[in-house]
Amino acid sequence: MMRYRIALQMDKAFAGKIEPKLLRAAARAALEHEAAPAPGELTIALTSDAALRELNRDYLGHDEVTDVLSFPSGEVNPETGARYFGDIALSYPRALAQANVGGHPVSAEVLLLVVHGVLHLLGHDHVAPTEKARLWAAQAAILKSLKAPITAPAE
């Protein structure tokens, strides 16, 4: 029986830029760290700035590009009993730009964004200072367990 199923959708322009196993490992690490119910599923889309801007505008009312968006679900598949945690959309161009500014590999930035996105799917937020501290601590612990070269976004 599957514990977690992570589906990937990669724009053709970015296919081959990031190893799919890296995306799945980051998502699984976050799910396991947070003791997410199993079986569970989520989808990660690696896409463009334009796609993230459109999603941000259409669903959140912010007409601007962002690096990662999370769309929590929580529905349960009646056939399998698997909880669908939701969808994460990542902008590869934004991740690449942020990695260049931070002086680390784009793969490290993508790890950070996947972990951050999964934590949002699981209910973490960063509106209140206490919630932001909880999210950042969980994110750092997960990235450290993955031996990522970064554990927090550049401020």
C-alpha positions in Angstrom: 0.0 0.0 0.0 1.3 3.5 -0.9 2.1 5.9 1.9 2.2 9.1 -0.1 1.8 9.6 -3.9 3.3 12.7 -5.3 2.2 13.5 -8.9 4.3 15.9 -10.9 3.3 18.2 -13.7 6.3 19.8 -15.4 6.1 22.3 -18.2 8.1 21.1 -21.2 10.4 24.1 -20.9 11.5 23.0 -17.5 11.5 19.3 -17.8 15.0 18.0 -17.2 16.0 21.1 -15.2 15.1 19.5 -11.8 15.2 15.8 -11.0 11.6 14.5 -10.3 13.0 12.4 -7.4 14.2 15.6 -5.7 10.7 17.1 -5.8 9.1 13.9 -4.5 11.8 13.5 -1.7 11.2 17.1 -0.5 7.4 16.6 -0.4 7.7 13.2 1.4 10.1 14.6 3.9 7.7 17.4 4.8 4.7 15.0 4.9 6.6 12.6 7.2 8.0 15.4 9.4 4.5 16.7 10.0 3.0 13.2 10.5 0.5 13.8 7.7 -2.2 11.1 7.5 -1.4 8.2 5.2 -2.3 7.3 2.6 -2.1 10.7 1.0 -1.6 12.4 -2.3 -0.6 15.8 -3.7 0.4 17.3 -7.0 3.4 19.5 -7.7 3.4 21.7 -10.8 6.7 23.1 -12.0 5.7 26.0 -14.3 6.3 29.5 -15.5 6.1 33.0 -14.0 3.1 33.7 -16.2 1.3 30.6 -14.9 2.0 31.6 -11.2 0.9 35.2 -11.9 -2.4 33.9 -13.4 -3.1 31.5 -10.5 -2.2 34.2 -8.0 -4.5 36.7 -9.7 -7.4 34.3 -10.3 -7.5 32.5 -6.9 -5.9 35.0 -4.5 -6.6 38.4 -6.1 -2.9 39.4 -6.3 -1.9 40.3 -9.9 1.8 39.6 -9.4 4.3 36.8 -9.8 5.2 34.7 -6.8 7.5 31.7 -6.3 5.1 29.1 -4.8 1.4 28.8 -4.3 -0.4 26.1 -2.3 -4.0 25.1 -2.8 -5.1 22.9 0.1 -7.8 20.3 -0.5 -8.2 17.7 2.3 -10.7 15.6 0.3 -10.6 11.9 0.7 -10.8 9.5 -2.2 -13.7 7.2 -1.4 -12.2 4.3 -3.4 -8.7 4.3 -1.8 -9.2 6.2 1.4 -6.3 8.5 0.5 -6.4 12.1 1.6 -5.7 14.6 -1.2 -3.6 17.3 0.4 -3.8 19.6 -2.6 -1.7 21.2 -5.3 1.5 23.2 -5.2 2.6 25.4 -8.1 6.2 26.5 -8.4 7.7 29.0 -10.7 11.0 27.6 -12.1 12.1 31.0 -13.4 11.5 32.6 -10.0 13.3 29.8 -8.2 16.3 30.2 -10.6 16.4 34.0 -10.0 16.2 33.5 -6.2 18.9 30.9 -6.3 21.2 33.3 -8.3 20.6 36.1 -5.7 21.2 33.7 -2.8 24.3 32.1 -4.4 23.1 28.5 -4.2 21.9 25.9 -6.7 18.4 26.1 -8.1 17.8 22.6 -6.8 18.3 23.9 -3.3 15.7 26.7 -3.9 13.3 24.2 -5.4 13.7 22.0 -2.3 12.9 25.0 -0.1 9.8 25.9 -2.2 8.4 22.4 -2.2 8.8 22.0 1.6 7.3 25.5 2.1 4.4 24.6 -0.2 3.7 21.3 1.5 3.7 22.9 4.9 1.1 25.3 3.7 -1.0 22.4 2.4 -0.8 21.0 6.0 -2.1 24.1 7.6 1.0 26.2 8.3 0.9 29.9 7.6 3.1 32.9 8.2 0.6 35.7 8.8 1.1 35.8 12.6 4.6 36.0 14.0 4.1 32.8 16.1 2.8 30.9 13.1 5.7 32.2 10.9 8.2 31.0 13.6 6.5 27.5 13.6 6.6 27.3 9.8 10.2 28.5 9.6 11.3 26.0 12.3 9.6 23.1 10.6 11.0 24.1 7.2 14.5 24.4 8.6 14.3 20.9 10.3 13.0 19.3 7.1 15.6 20.9 4.9 18.4 19.9 7.3 17.1 16.3 7.2 17.4 16.5 3.4 21.0 17.9 3.8 19.9 20.9 1.7 22.5 23.7 1.4 20.0 26.2 2.6 17.3 26.0 5.3 15.6 29.4 5.0 14.8 31.9 2.2 17.0 34.9 1.8 15.3 37.7 3.7 
